[in-house]
Amino acid sequence: MSTATHRAIEAVWRIESAKVIAHVARLVRDVGVAEELAQDALVTALERWPADGLPDNPGAWLMTAAKNRALDRLRAEALHARKHDELGADLDALQAHVTPDFVDALDAARQDDIGDDLLRLVFTACHPVLSTDARVALTLRLLGGLATEEIARAFLVPEPTIAQRIVRAKRTLAAAKVPFEVPRAAALPERLGSVLEVIYLIFNEGYSATAGDDWMRPALCEEALRLGRILAGLVPDEPEVHGLVALMEIQASRTAARTDAEGRPVLLMEQDRSRWDPLLIRRGLAALGRSEALGGARGPYALQGALAACHARARTAEATDWAQIVALYDALAQVAPSPVVELNRAVAIGMAYGPAEALPLVEALIGEPRLASYHWLPSVHADLLAKLGRAADARAEFERAAAMTRNARERELLLARAAALG
């Protein structure tokens, strides 16, 4: 197989796999089985396309091949269960929706149906019955089209570990008999919150990698953005979805400015803002506007998007409206209280009103159990101490923060700041 053909098939799979899996899952009512059938269709494509050439509509080809396999499986199960009479009508109805012509098959399936199926797949992959790690891995697998090896590499986790997470997640969904459906209105807010959490976790791991030699993994940011944009298209009236998209778009706009030529981190206040991506900023501000127009201005993700927008609108670091940022953190602390929010609020207070105002707020968090392994707490503490002229104390805190992080680039940055005080 030529390299060009292999890359083309990979690209088609990355784009179309979620639609294929989602549509087949509606037929077989099991996302694990649906993925297996979609993978079977991919194997057939890998066998045929190099010799026959890429079909005019590769996505439709994969969809039809996978649906035919689903029908074959349902027939086999019907025969095995001796329920020909009961399932015959259903199978005939399913067959009626399958067009033999590969090129026209996708046109035969209404786009609205595909959107509904994708939404069902999103909610299934992010079901609360699964652990957070399992939800992240399964979402990247089913909706991102990433191979197990790619997910493992992105999170610096052994490939067998990721494989086990995905297998267990599918088994858990099957054992719990999780329905392949969009949750009802009463359950929607909680379930949607689970989906948004998974997407933002993926983005954050790309934006500030928890471990490894690189400060960022942009591919994960791009995948989270893609998932967020898809979700915004599927549920356009949910303000928090647009709030999350706004937050990710604006944060992603800083990617080029967040590291120097050697890959070393560049902190927000020191970044060259001319390198921020204006297109992503415009997209983020537009998404934030949609969230606010839908009445979601006080939602947690919308508030974080508004915080990012404050930085995006400031042409220089000195022009940042820190008083507005403090006000937004005040609002965020009311709707989504957490020690991390309190720490970030203290940073904003320090920038707006001076380090002496912020220091007692930060020191009040030092005994917080949820921040016991959070290296940004001693880092912020060190920064405030340095600004107040307490160099020795600041140096010790920077060194403590460096010892806590598992990211090599962050460790270098924190040790360099400690050394600068020596």
Secondary structure, 3 states (H helix, E strand, C coil): CCHHHHHHHHHHHHHHHHHHHHHHHHHHCCHHHHHHHHHHHHHHHHHHHHHHCCCCCHHHHHHHHHHHHHHHHHHHHHHHCCCHHHHHHHHHHHHHCCCCCCCCHHHHCCHHHHHHHHHHHHHHHCCCCCCHHHHHHHHHHHCCCCCHHHHHHHHCCCHHHHHHHHHHHHHHHHHCCCCCCCCCCCCHHHHHHHHHHHHHHHHHHHHCCCEECCCCCHHHHHHHHHHHHHHHHHCCCCHHHHHHHHHHHHHHCCHHHCECCCCCECCHHHCCHHHCCHHHHHHHHHHHHHHHHCCCCCCHHHHHHHHHHHHHHCCCHHHCCHHHHHHHHHHHHHHCCCHHHHHHHHHHHHHHHCHHHHHHHHHCCCCCHHHCCCCHHHHHHHHHHHHCCCHHHHHHHHHHHHHHCEEHHHHHHHHHHHHHCC
